[in-house]
Amino acid sequence: MPADADAAVPLIHSSGPTAFEFVFASPGRATSMDFLRGAFLDGGKRYRLHVPANIPAKNFWSVVAYDADSRSILRSSQPFPSVSTYTGPTANADGSIDIEFGPEAPTGTGNHARNWIQTTPGKGWFTLFRFYGPLEPFFDQTWKPNDIVEVK
């Protein structure tokens, strides 16, 4: 483990087949939480994750898609299936961010490709939402991401 706990990987596991919770209760330091949201998500369908404004991360945050079978990063034509502080996602007028998931880029949503994570038809997948240096609103749960919802 790194000497600086902020370099560790705090996360919320937003979908997957197992449920457990593990937290270091120290704002600004490493934290990890894992929540059951049901079955794996379907790579042939479209989904959206609405992320409220003011993400409570001192250093940065990221959402990454993983393959349900291999537990490795989901393979697609994108080099890295992620939206994060560093990818410069397009924010809504209120500062919130809508992250889109699906086999094809969304059209007509107002979001650009930087808010899209490509999935693979026939593959189950899940996400990890990581907070590097989570702040107090993460711990006291006054800030929470929405659930991933299917877009029909």
N, C-alpha and C positions, 0 to 999 in steps of 0.2 A: 504494500500500500504506500502511495506517495507520502512524503513528509507533510505536504500541504493537503489537508483533507478536501479543500475546494477543488483539487484536481481529480478527485474521485468522481464516479459517475452516479449522481443521484437521478432517480427516474420515477415516473408513473408508468406502469404497464397498463395500457388502456384497453387491451383486448387479448384474450388467450385462454387456454384450457385449465390453468391452475390459478388458485387464489391464495395469496398470503400478503401480509403487510409487514414491512420492516422499516423502521424510522429511527434516524439519529435526530433527536429533538434539539437541534442547535441551529438557529437561523444563521444563514450565511455560510454554513458548512455542508458537508455531504449529507444527502438524504435519499432514501429509496422507499418507494411504495409500489405495491403490485396489487391490482384489483381485477377480479374476474368480471368480465363483461359478457360472457356467453361463449358461443362457438366462434371459431375462427371466421374472419371476414372472407368473402368470396371475391377472388381476383377478377371475375367477369362482371362484377356489379360496380356501380358508382356510389361513393360515400362522401360525407363531408364532416369535418371536425371544426366546430366554431370555437375559437380560442378568444376568451375575453381580453380586453385591453389590460395593460399594466401587468404583463407576465412577471411574476415575482422571482426573478433570477438575477443575482448580483453580477454574475459573469456572462452567461449566455444560456440559451435554451435550444432544444432541438426535438423534432419529431422524425422518427426513422421507421420505415416499414421493413418487416422481417418475414422470411419464408416460414410458414408453419411447420413444414417437415424438417428442414435442416437447421432452423433457428439462426440462420445466417441472413445477411442483408438480402432483401428481395431482388432477384435479377430481373432487369428489364432493359430497355434501350437507354434509360437514364444512368449516368455513371454512378450516382449515389442517390438512393431513394429517400431524400430528406428535405425538410423545410426547417430552417433555423434562423437564429439571429444573423448568421453569416451568409445566408442565401438571399437576404433582402426581400422577404415576402411583402406583397402588396397588402396594406392595411385598409380596412373599411374606414368610413368617415369618423366613427366613434373610437378608432384605435384598435378594435378587435381584428382578428385575422381568421379568414375561412380557408382551411386547408382541404383541398379536393383530392380524392383518391379514385382511381379508375384506370381501365386499360387505355383510354384515349383522353387527351386533354379536354377539359370542359370548354364549352363555347357559350357565349352570351351571359356569363355570370359576372362579368366585371373583373374577375380575377385573372391574373396573368399566369403564364406557365410556371412562374417561380412559386406559386401556391399549390402546385399539382405534384402528387407523387404517383407515378405510374405503377399499376398493378398488373398481374399476369393472369389471363383467363385460365381456369382450371387449377389454380394454385390458391390455397388458403394462406392468409397472412394476418399479422398483428402489428401493432405499433408500440414503440416505447417513446414516451414524452419525458425527456430528461431536463432537469433543472440543475445548472451548475452554479452553486452558491445560492440555494433557495432562500428566500426572504420570509419574514414573519407571516405574510398572508398565505403562504403555502402551508405552514405549520398549523395556523389557527383556522385554516380552511375558509377564510373569507374570500379567497380567490380559488376557483375551481374551473378546470376546462369542462366543456360540455361533453356528452357522449358522442361517439362517432355514429352518425345516422345514415341510413341508406337514402340515396337521392333517386327518386323514381322518375 
